[in-house]
Amino acid sequence: MSIQRTWIQNPLAVFTANELDARGGIVIEGTKITEVLAVGQSPSQPVDQVFDATDCVLMPGLINTHHHFYQTLTRAWAPVVNVPLFPWLKKLYPVWARLQPEALGLASRVAMAELLLSVAPLQRITIICSRREWKRRSMCKSKWCGNWACALY
């Protein structure tokens, strides 16, 4: 079985974190980016699928590897706002020690929602489209949300 090649073509904007021109899009083989294309450039080899990203922003997926979900409940607590790290910890440890399961569940739901909205936990390629564009493409019903993370704004 051959690896599928997909061209995410002509994004509205693209973030590469370097000087590469990727305004023509990128080519993905399996789960790896194999080509970065400048405007007007075509893939070096035939592709199996083309995704028109004209109305989308392309950026690397970001993975949050460390997060304290319970801290969402206390980050804006007045006694610790603008307090240095160690005094902050000393004031909050007793608060966190008294958190009940219901509060931890709420904190986890809030933290996960914030991470999803910030695109932080998503992997591989993140394609950000407007809600209108998302509906038009029906991307959630396709393989795009399985292999690539899709986010709404």
Disulfide bonds with the S-S distance in Angstrom:
Cys56-Cys129 2.27
